């Protein structure tokens, strides 16, 4: 295995865009899920039977946890997108500076 590698800023920018798209899609899906699985909708779905209260409460808790977890995932995708974009920008700047050095000492 060699230690040589090259970071392509354009490919990194595309990867960042993919993560940004996934973050947006995930956040939209979470909002839609949250609207359809709120406590009121769940209570309406299970009805008012006394024995269903325990099941209803468990389902509300599960839905709340899913919204929280998926929301965290969307925020992590967004943070990853920003980090990769920053890295792509830094790599492009470093490449430009290196090109300048090879063209005559411009940095």
C-alpha positions as CSV (number, residue, x, y, z in Angstrom):
1,X,0.0,0.0,0.0
2,X,1.4,3.4,-1.0
3,X,0.9,6.6,1.0
4,X,-0.1,8.6,-2.1
5,X,-3.6,9.9,-2.4
6,X,-5.4,12.7,-4.0
7,X,-8.5,14.5,-2.8
8,X,-10.6,15.8,-5.7
9,X,-12.4,18.9,-4.5
10,X,-15.1,18.5,-7.1
11,X,-15.9,14.9,-6.1
12,X,-15.9,16.0,-2.4
13,X,-18.4,18.8,-3.3
14,X,-20.6,16.2,-5.0
15,X,-20.4,14.0,-1.9
16,X,-21.3,17.0,0.3
17,X,-24.2,17.7,-2.0
18,X,-25.4,14.1,-1.6
19,X,-25.3,14.4,2.2
20,X,-27.1,17.7,2.0
21,X,-29.8,16.2,-0.1
22,X,-30.2,13.2,2.3
23,X,-30.3,15.6,5.3
24,X,-33.1,17.6,3.7
25,X,-35.0,14.5,2.6
26,X,-34.6,12.9,6.0
27,X,-35.8,16.1,7.8
28,X,-38.8,16.4,5.5
29,X,-39.7,12.7,6.2
30,X,-39.3,13.2,9.9
31,X,-41.6,16.2,9.8
32,X,-44.2,14.2,7.9
33,X,-43.9,11.2,10.2
34,X,-44.2,13.5,13.3
35,X,-47.4,15.0,11.9
36,X,-49.0,11.6,11.3
37,X,-47.8,10.0,14.6
38,X,-48.5,12.7,17.1
39,X,-50.1,11.7,20.4
40,X,-53.5,12.9,19.3
41,X,-53.4,10.8,16.1
42,X,-52.2,7.7,18.0
43,X,-54.9,8.1,20.6
44,X,-57.5,8.5,17.8
45,X,-56.2,5.3,16.2
46,X,-56.3,3.2,19.4
47,X,-59.6,4.6,20.7
48,X,-60.6,5.2,24.2
49,X,-60.7,1.6,25.6
50,X,-59.2,1.4,29.0
51,X,-57.0,-1.6,28.1
52,X,-55.6,0.3,25.1
53,X,-54.1,3.1,27.2
54,X,-50.9,1.1,28.0
55,X,-50.4,0.2,24.3
56,X,-51.2,3.8,23.3
57,X,-48.6,5.2,25.7
58,X,-46.0,2.8,24.5
59,X,-46.7,3.6,20.9
60,X,-46.5,7.4,21.6
61,X,-43.2,6.9,23.4
62,X,-41.8,4.8,20.5
63,X,-43.0,7.4,17.9
64,X,-41.4,10.2,19.9
65,X,-38.1,8.3,20.1
66,X,-38.1,7.6,16.4
67,X,-38.7,11.3,15.6
68,X,-35.8,12.3,17.9
69,X,-33.5,9.6,16.5
70,X,-34.3,10.3,12.9
71,X,-34.0,14.1,13.5
72,X,-30.6,13.5,15.0
73,X,-29.6,11.5,11.9
74,X,-30.8,14.3,9.6
75,X,-28.7,16.9,11.6
76,X,-25.7,14.6,11.4
77,X,-26.0,14.3,7.6
78,X,-26.2,18.1,7.5
79,X,-23.1,18.5,9.7
80,X,-21.3,16.0,7.6
81,X,-22.2,17.8,4.4
82,X,-20.9,21.1,5.8
83,X,-17.6,19.5,7.0
84,X,-17.0,17.8,3.6
85,X,-17.8,21.2,1.8
86,X,-15.3,22.9,4.0
87,X,-12.7,20.2,3.3
88,X,-13.4,20.5,-0.4
89,X,-13.0,24.3,-0.3
90,X,-9.7,24.0,1.7
91,X,-8.4,21.3,-0.7
92,X,-9.2,23.5,-3.7
93,X,-7.4,26.5,-2.1
94,X,-4.4,24.3,-1.3
95,X,-4.3,23.0,-4.9
96,X,-4.6,26.6,-6.3
97,X,-1.7,27.7,-4.0
98,X,0.4,24.8,-5.2
99,X,-0.4,25.6,-8.8
100,X,0.7,29.2,-8.1
101,X,4.0,28.0,-6.7
102,X,4.7,25.9,-9.8
103,X,3.8,28.8,-12.1
104,X,6.4,31.1,-10.6
105,X,6.2,31.6,-6.9
106,X,2.8,33.1,-6.6
107,X,1.2,31.9,-3.4
